[in-house]
Amino acid sequence: MKLKSRKEVAKDFEKIPNEDKQRIVTELKKLRAAQTLSESHLKKIKGVDNQFRLRVGTYRIIMESFSCSAMSVSISFIDLSQG
């Protein structure tokens, strides 16, 4: 599975403490290994087409265009709020 992200996501990711970064990377590796949506642990965002969220601790990773068959995910946002 190919993971793509916007430049803003990379900047946000740098602000995250190292131990939290490691947890996020671990979850993204699991996502890459997922063969189905249910295996991915992604939740569909209600009211929005083709957007999903992955919760890792207090962080939410927002993704667009998730497709196991296309093996592609575009990470569009990481919520840095701690609550």
N, C-alpha and C positions, 0 to 999 in steps of 0.2 A: 504494500500500500504506500502510496506517495503522499507525503505531508507537505503542504505549502502554507506559507504565512505572509501576511503583509509586513512591511517594515515596522509599523507601529507595534505589532505583536512582539517582534524581536526586542524593541526598546522596553516594552513592559516586562518582558521575561527577564531582562537584566536587573530589574528592580526587585525581583523576588529573592528572598534569602536562599542560600545554596541548598539547604536541606529540603526546602519546599520545591526547588527546581528539580532535584533528584526524584522526588515523588511524582512530579508532573511528567518528567521524561519516562519514568517507569510505566505510568499509565498510557502514555502515547505509544510506547513499545507494545503494550498489550493491545491497544487499538489497531496497530499495524498488523498484528497477528489474527485479528478477528475475521471470521469468515461470514458472519451474519450480523445484522443490526443488534440482535439480542445479546450476542457475545461481546459486542463493543461497549456495552453499558452506557451508551449515549441515550439521552432523553430528547424527544422531539419537542421543540419550542412551539407551544400552542399559538395559533393565529398567524404563523409565519411559514411560508413554504421553504422547504429544503434547509432549515436551520435546526441544529442540534446542540445540546450542551453536555459537557462532561464535567462533573464535579470532582475536584481533587482537593481534599481538605476544605479550606475556606475559599478556594479559587474556583471560578467557573470558566471553562474554556468553551467559547462559542465557535461552532463550525458550520460551514455551509457545504452543500452539495455532497453529503456523505453517500458513498456508494461502494458497497463491498465488491460488486461485480466490476466496477470501474477502478477499484482500488485507489481511490483518490479522495483526499480530504483537504479542504481549505480552511485554515484556522484564521478567523477574522477578528478575534477579540479575546483578551484574557481579563477577567474582572478582578482587579486588585483590591477591591473593598474587603475589609476584614470583618464582615458581619452579616 
